[in-house]
Each structure stands twice: as structure tokens, then as C-alpha cells.
Amino acid sequence: MLPKELDQKLRNQISQVEYPRELAVDVMFALQDFYGYLSDEALQEGAQLLSLTPLELEELATFYDFIYREPVGKYVLHVCDGVVCWMNGYGRVRDYLCKALGVKVGETTEDGLFTILPTACIGYCDLSPAMLVNRRAYGPLT
């Protein structure tokens, strides 16, 4: 259950717009930031806040790479596998991270600290190969 302060903050934001659906991603991020991922319960809470059905919110959640429907590590490493990053060493970076952390892409370390996920172009081609760590960009990686 959401703390009263966060619930009120989200309700205030939603009340400021004509169509609550336009804040769906913002609400999902807020819930995810609070719970660590968008659990079924969080999805229900979000749907209720936005006056959507859980299925409508689920459809949006599964569309976005950065909304996690399963638990993830404390640090989520989104390794860009866009064309430019691929050409500039994405494979080396991915392989190094997997070996160093002892997991495959899509997995979380046993201690729950790191999850490695692929993602389409993140817009940092000038810093390729690049990755996001908890939505913060890093590159060029070697």
C-alpha cells in the first residue's frame, strides 16, 4: 500500500490533467521507484489512480523497457544494443559485464545488486558504446 504522502502527490498530479492516461508512465515510474518494480499490486494501484483497467495499464507497462514487471537488482544496467553501439563494441561490454557479474543478459546477481538488460538505442551514439545505470548514461565504455 502506498504511503499517504506518495498517494496524495500522485492524485494531485493526476487532478491537474484532463486525461489521466497521459500520466500513466509517470505513475508507473513513481510506483516502481517506491516498490522496486511494478508488481501486480502496484499495477492495480496505478490503474485505480488513473481510472484505467489493470489490463490497460499492463499493456502500457509491457511496452516500455524501463518498466519492470519482475523484481530487478538495485542497479539496473541497460546496455545499449543499438547499431552504433553494436559497431563500437557493445558485444565486448556486454560480455565483460556478464562475466564480471556472473550472470547472463536478463538475469540478476544472486545478491540482488545487479540486473543486466539489453535496450534499444538510448540516444548516446556520440558516447558509444553506452549504457544506462538506473537511468543515468555512461559512455564511451571500454
C-alpha positions as CSV (number, residue, x, y, z in Angstrom):
1,M,0.0,0.0,0.0
2,L,1.3,3.4,-0.9
3,P,2.2,5.8,1.8
4,K,-0.3,8.6,2.2
5,E,2.2,11.3,1.0
6,L,3.0,9.5,-2.3
7,D,-0.6,8.6,-2.9
8,Q,-1.6,12.3,-2.4
9,K,1.2,13.5,-4.6
10,L,0.1,11.2,-7.5
11,R,-3.5,12.2,-7.0
12,N,-2.6,15.9,-7.2
13,Q,-0.6,15.4,-10.4
14,I,-3.4,13.4,-11.9
15,S,-6.0,16.0,-11.0
16,Q,-4.1,18.6,-13.0
17,V,-4.6,17.0,-16.4
18,E,-7.7,16.5,-18.5
19,Y,-6.8,12.9,-19.4
20,P,-5.2,10.9,-16.6
21,R,-3.9,8.3,-19.0
22,E,-1.3,10.8,-20.2
23,L,0.4,10.4,-16.8
24,A,0.5,6.6,-16.9
25,V,4.2,6.3,-17.5
26,D,5.0,8.9,-14.7
27,V,2.7,7.0,-12.3
28,M,4.3,3.6,-13.2
29,F,7.8,5.1,-12.6
30,A,6.7,6.5,-9.3
31,L,5.3,3.2,-8.2
32,Q,8.3,1.3,-9.5
33,D,10.7,3.7,-7.7
34,F,8.8,3.0,-4.5
35,Y,8.3,-0.8,-4.7
36,G,11.4,-1.6,-6.8
37,Y,9.4,-2.9,-9.7
38,L,5.8,-2.8,-10.9
39,S,4.2,-5.7,-9.0
40,D,0.7,-6.9,-9.7
41,E,-0.4,-5.0,-6.6
42,A,1.3,-1.8,-7.8
43,L,-0.3,-2.2,-11.2
44,Q,-3.7,-2.4,-9.6
45,E,-2.9,0.7,-7.5
46,G,-1.8,2.6,-10.6
47,A,-4.8,1.5,-12.6
48,Q,-7.1,2.7,-9.9
49,L,-5.3,6.1,-9.6
50,L,-5.5,6.6,-13.3
51,S,-9.1,5.3,-13.8
52,L,-7.8,2.6,-16.1
53,T,-8.4,-1.1,-16.1
54,P,-5.4,-3.2,-14.9
55,L,-5.2,-4.6,-18.4
56,E,-4.9,-1.2,-20.0
57,L,-2.0,-0.3,-17.6
58,E,-0.4,-3.7,-18.2
59,E,-0.4,-3.1,-21.9
60,L,1.5,0.1,-21.4
61,A,3.8,-1.4,-18.8
62,T,4.9,-4.2,-21.1
63,F,5.6,-1.8,-24.0
64,Y,8.3,0.1,-22.1
65,D,11.8,-1.4,-21.5
66,F,12.2,0.7,-18.3
67,I,9.1,-0.6,-16.6
68,Y,10.0,-3.8,-14.7
69,R,7.2,-6.3,-14.1
70,E,9.5,-8.6,-12.3
71,P,12.0,-7.8,-9.4
72,V,15.3,-6.4,-10.6
73,G,18.6,-5.6,-8.9
74,K,19.3,-2.4,-7.0
75,Y,21.4,-1.4,-10.0
76,V,19.8,-2.0,-13.4
77,L,22.4,-1.9,-16.3
78,H,20.7,-1.2,-19.6
79,V,23.3,-2.0,-22.2
80,C,22.6,-0.2,-25.5
81,D,22.5,-2.7,-28.3
82,G,21.7,-0.1,-31.0
83,V,23.5,-0.2,-34.3
84,V,26.2,2.4,-33.4
85,C,26.9,0.9,-30.0
86,W,27.0,-2.6,-31.7
87,M,29.5,-1.3,-34.2
88,N,31.6,0.3,-31.5
89,G,31.9,-2.6,-29.1
90,Y,28.6,-3.4,-27.5
91,G,29.4,-7.1,-27.5
92,R,32.7,-6.7,-25.6
93,V,31.0,-4.5,-23.0
94,R,28.1,-7.0,-22.6
95,D,30.4,-10.0,-22.4
96,Y,32.6,-8.3,-19.8
97,L,29.7,-7.3,-17.6
98,C,28.2,-10.8,-17.8
99,K,31.5,-12.4,-16.9
100,A,32.3,-10.0,-14.1
101,L,28.9,-10.3,-12.5
102,G,28.4,-14.0,-13.3
103,V,25.0,-13.6,-14.9
104,K,23.5,-13.6,-18.4
105,V,21.7,-10.8,-20.0
106,G,18.2,-10.6,-18.4
107,E,19.4,-12.1,-15.1
108,T,20.0,-10.6,-11.6
109,T,23.0,-11.4,-9.5
110,E,22.4,-13.7,-6.5
111,D,23.0,-10.8,-4.1
112,G,20.2,-8.8,-5.8
113,L,22.5,-5.9,-6.6
114,F,22.8,-6.0,-10.5
115,T,20.5,-6.8,-13.4
116,I,21.8,-6.7,-16.9
117,L,19.2,-5.8,-19.6
118,P,19.5,-5.0,-23.3
119,T,17.9,-1.9,-24.6
120,A,17.4,-0.3,-28.0
121,C,19.2,2.9,-28.8
122,I,19.4,5.3,-25.8
123,G,20.5,8.3,-27.9
124,Y,24.1,8.5,-26.8
125,C,25.6,7.5,-30.1
126,D,28.4,10.1,-29.6
127,L,29.4,8.2,-26.4
128,S,29.1,4.7,-27.9
129,P,29.2,2.1,-26.6
130,A,27.0,3.4,-23.9
131,M,24.7,2.1,-21.1
132,L,22.3,3.4,-18.5
133,V,22.7,2.6,-14.9
134,N,19.4,3.3,-13.1
135,R,18.5,5.7,-16.0
136,R,21.8,7.6,-15.9
137,A,24.0,7.4,-19.0
138,Y,27.6,6.3,-19.2
139,G,30.0,6.1,-22.1
140,P,32.1,5.6,-24.1
141,L,32.7,2.3,-22.4
142,T,35.8,0.2,-22.9
